[in-house]
Amino acid sequence: MTHRRAILLMLIITLMWSIAGVVTRHLESAHGFEVTFWRSLFTALSLLVYFVALHGRHTWAQFKGGQVLWLSGVMWGAMFTCFMMALTLTTVANVLITMSLAPLLSALLGRFMLGLHVPRRTWMAIFVAGAAIAWMYSSGLSSDPQHLLGSVVALGVPLAAAINWNLIRRSSASVDLLPALLIGALLSCLVAGPLSWPWRSSPHDIGLLAMLGLFQLAIPCVLAVRVARHLPAPEMALLALLEIVFGIALVWLGAGEAPSSQVMVGGLVVLVTLALNEWMGMRGRAVPSTKT
């Protein structure tokens, strides 16, 4: 896979991730931990079908990847669970602002875990994009203790994502970490299931959450693990910020939730920042070395 194709695939992945908001706007009775449980359950079922189709009777042998595999699974489980937990405690704005820390955390951990050099342009893009997203949602911030707790829980999403991307980048050459997705989905079910009982979801809600499990988590997360082998963790995390921009547009079109002018301007800044960073990166790789 070329770098350009990896970027294009990552854009498709972020678009698939971004449908969660507009779909959940159309739920009838499911909420909180129950949304997490059903989405994770159908993610696990989808991934299990995928692994059985791919490996047949050797499926369970894929889960003998050792400590790294299970640590990655825990990180996926944390990402799947913390996002919905945070949404039950605070506003979507607070959660998204906290999630925007993923590129910075990924870059910082990449230096310690992998000794990676982060280009100055990527550092600048990370800070500009993060600041723009924070500014977009600044009106949603609250000093209420419950909202503060929700933001702390939401911090688990970018932190787990940063650890996970660097784990995948370091270990994918020797260990297949795709099974970690199934481990994470199952762990999320185990955590959210008891907390969501008794279940009150209608068949309509279960159908929508089944769609999310397949198209919003299972498929794009499998693709993301593949793409992580070809993109540096900070660059991948930066591209993942587009999930927020796409999510706003889809909620506007699909649920009539029109963004404010502040959100429109901030989203434009993020898009321009990402475009410039990618253009400068491709331009730098295209220049031949002059060393002898």
C-alpha positions in Angstrom: 0.0 0.0 0.0 1.4 3.4 -1.0 1.3 6.3 1.4 -1.2 8.1 -0.7 -3.6 5.1 -0.8 -3.2 4.7 3.0 -4.3 8.4 3.4 -7.3 7.9 1.1 -8.3 4.7 3.0 -8.0 6.5 6.4 -10.3 9.2 5.1 -12.9 6.6 4.3 -12.4 5.0 7.7 -13.0 8.4 9.5 -16.2 8.8 7.4 -17.5 5.4 8.6 -16.6 6.2 12.2 -18.5 9.5 12.0 -21.9 8.0 11.4 -22.4 7.2 15.1 -23.8 10.6 16.0 -26.5 10.8 13.3 -27.6 7.2 13.9 -27.9 7.6 17.7 -30.1 10.7 17.1 -32.7 8.3 15.7 -32.7 5.8 18.6 -36.1 5.4 20.4 -35.3 4.1 23.8 -31.7 2.8 24.1 -29.3 5.0 26.0 -26.1 5.0 28.0 -24.5 1.7 28.7 -27.1 -0.2 26.7 -26.1 1.6 23.5 -22.5 0.6 24.3 -23.5 -3.0 25.0 -25.5 -3.6 21.8 -23.0 -1.8 19.6 -20.0 -3.8 21.0 -22.0 -7.1 20.9 -22.7 -6.7 17.2 -19.1 -5.6 16.6 -17.9 -8.8 18.3 -20.3 -11.0 16.3 -19.2 -9.3 13.0 -15.5 -9.8 13.8 -16.1 -13.4 14.8 -17.7 -14.1 11.5 -14.8 -12.4 9.7 -12.2 -14.4 11.6 -14.0 -17.7 11.1 -14.3 -17.0 7.4 -10.7 -16.1 7.1 -9.1 -18.7 9.3 -11.7 -21.5 9.7 -10.8 -24.0 12.3 -7.6 -22.2 13.1 -9.5 -19.1 14.3 -8.7 -19.5 18.0 -5.0 -19.9 17.2 -5.0 -16.3 16.2 -5.5 -15.2 19.8 -2.1 -16.6 20.9 -0.3 -13.3 20.2 0.9 -12.9 23.8 1.0 -9.8 26.0 1.0 -7.3 23.2 -2.2 -8.7 21.6 -4.1 -8.7 24.8 -2.9 -5.2 25.8 -4.1 -3.9 22.4 -7.4 -5.6 23.1 -7.7 -3.8 26.4 -7.0 -0.5 24.7 -9.7 -1.2 22.1 -12.1 -2.1 24.9 -11.4 1.1 26.7 -11.9 3.1 23.5 -15.2 1.4 22.8 -16.5 1.8 26.4 -15.1 5.2 27.5 -16.7 7.1 24.6 -20.3 6.1 25.5 -19.6 6.3 29.2 -18.5 9.9 28.8 -21.5 10.7 26.7 -23.8 9.7 29.6 -21.9 12.1 31.9 -21.2 15.2 29.8 -22.0 16.9 26.6 -20.9 15.7 23.2 -18.8 18.9 22.9 -16.8 18.1 26.0 -16.2 14.5 24.7 -15.1 15.6 21.3 -12.8 18.3 22.7 -11.1 15.8 24.9 -10.8 13.3 22.0 -8.9 16.0 20.0 -5.9 15.4 22.2 -5.3 12.0 20.4 -2.7 13.3 17.9 -0.7 15.1 20.6 -0.7 12.1 23.0 0.1 9.8 20.1 3.1 11.9 19.1 4.4 12.2 22.7 4.0 8.4 23.3 5.6 7.7 19.9 8.8 9.4 21.0 9.0 7.3 24.2 7.7 4.0 22.8 9.3 4.0 19.4 11.8 6.8 19.4 10.1 8.4 16.4 11.0 11.8 15.1 8.0 14.0 14.7 8.4 16.6 11.9 7.9 20.2 12.9 5.1 20.6 10.4 3.2 17.8 12.1 3.7 19.3 15.6 2.3 22.6 14.2 -0.6 20.9 12.5 -1.5 19.0 15.7 -1.6 22.1 17.8 -3.5 24.2 15.2 -6.1 21.4 14.6 -6.5 20.7 18.3 -6.9 24.4 19.1 -9.5 24.8 16.3 -11.6 21.9 17.5 -11.4 23.2 21.1 -12.5 26.6 19.9 -15.4 25.1 17.8 -16.9 23.6 21.0 -15.9 26.1 23.6 -19.5 27.2 24.1 -20.3 23.7 25.3 -17.8 23.6 28.2 -19.2 23.5 31.7 -17.8 23.8 35.2 -20.4 21.3 36.6 -18.6 18.5 38.5 -20.5 15.8 36.5 -19.3 17.4 33.2 -15.8 17.4 34.6 -16.0 13.7 35.5 -17.3 13.0 31.9 -14.3 14.8 30.4 -12.0 12.8 32.6 -13.6 9.6 31.4 -13.5 10.8 27.8 -9.7 11.3 28.3 -9.5 7.5 28.2 -10.4 7.5 24.5 -7.4 9.5 23.2 -5.0 8.0 25.7 -6.0 4.4 24.8 -5.9 5.3 21.1 -2.4 6.8 21.4 -1.1 3.7 23.1 -2.9 1.4 20.6 -1.6 3.1 17.5 2.0 3.0 18.7 1.6 -0.6 19.8 0.3 -1.5 16.3 3.1 0.4 14.6 5.7 -1.3 16.7 4.4 -4.9 16.8 2.4 -5.5 13.6 5.5 -6.8 11.8 5.7 -9.8 14.1 2.2 -10.1 15.7 -1.2 -9.9 14.0 -3.1 -7.5 16.2 -6.4 -7.7 14.3 -7.8 -10.2 16.9 -7.3 -7.5 19.5 -10.4 -5.8 18.0 -12.5 -8.8 18.9 -11.0 -9.0 22.4 -11.8 -5.3 22.9 -15.4 -5.7 21.7 -15.9 -8.6 24.1 -14.4 -6.8 27.0 -16.7 -3.8 26.3 -19.7 -6.1 26.3 -18.6 -7.6 29.6 -18.3 -4.1 31.2 -21.4 -2.5 29.7 -23.8 -5.5 29.8 -24.4 -5.8 33.5 -24.5 -2.0 33.9 -27.2 -1.6 31.2 -29.6 -4.2 32.7 -32.6 -4.3 32.3 -32.5 -3.8 28.6 -35.2 -1.5 27.1 -34.1 -1.2 23.5 -36.7 -1.6 20.8 -36.2 -3.8 17.7 -35.7 -0.5 15.8 -32.9 0.5 18.1 -31.2 -2.9 18.0 -31.3 -2.8 14.2 -29.6 0.6 14.2 -27.0 -0.5 16.8 -26.3 -3.7 14.8 -25.6 -1.4 11.8 -23.2 0.6 13.9 -21.5 -2.5 15.1 -20.7 -3.7 11.6 -20.2 -0.4 9.6 -19.2 2.0 12.3 -16.8 -0.2 14.3 -16.0 -3.6 12.9 -15.2 -2.8 9.3 -13.4 0.6 9.8 -11.4 -0.7 12.8 -10.2 -3.7 10.8 -9.1 -1.3 8.0 -7.5 1.1 10.6 -5.3 -1.7 11.9 -4.1 -2.4 8.3 -3.6 1.3 7.6 -1.6 1.7 10.8 1.2 -0.4 9.3 1.8 2.3 6.6 1.2 5.6 8.4 3.1 7.1 11.3 0.9 7.2 14.5 0.9 11.0 14.8 -0.2 11.4 11.2 -2.9 8.7 11.5 -4.2 10.3 14.7 -4.3 13.7 13.0 -6.3 12.3 10.0 -8.7 10.7 12.5 -9.7 14.2 13.6 -11.8 14.4 10.4 -14.2 12.1 12.2 -15.3 15.2 14.1 -15.8 17.3 11.0 -17.6 14.5 9.2 -19.8 13.8 12.2 -21.0 17.4 12.3 -21.9 17.4 8.6 -23.8 14.1 8.9 -25.8 15.2 11.9 -26.7 18.4 10.1 -27.8 16.6 7.0 -29.4 13.5 8.7 -30.9 15.0 11.8 -31.3 18.7 11.1 -28.8 19.8 13.7 -27.3 22.8 12.0 -23.8 23.8 13.2 -23.1 27.4 14.3 -20.8 29.7 12.4 -18.2 29.0 15.0 -18.2 25.3 14.2 -18.1 26.0 10.5 -15.1 28.3 10.7 -13.3 25.9 13.1 -14.0 22.9 10.8 -12.6 24.8 7.9 -9.4 25.5 9.8 -9.0 21.8 10.6 -9.5 20.8 7.0 -7.0 23.3 5.7 -4.5 22.3 8.4 -4.8 18.7 7.5 -4.5 19.4 3.7 -1.4 21.5 4.2 0.3 19.0 6.4 -0.3 16.2 3.9 0.7 18.3 0.9 4.0 19.3 2.7 4.6 15.7 3.6 4.1 14.4 0.1 6.2 17.2 -1.3 9.0 16.4 1.1 9.0 12.7 0.1 9.0 13.6 -3.5 12.3 15.6 -3.2 15.3 13.3 -4.0 18.1 13.1 -1.5 21.2 15.1 -2.3 23.5 13.2 0.1 26.4 11.2 -1.4 
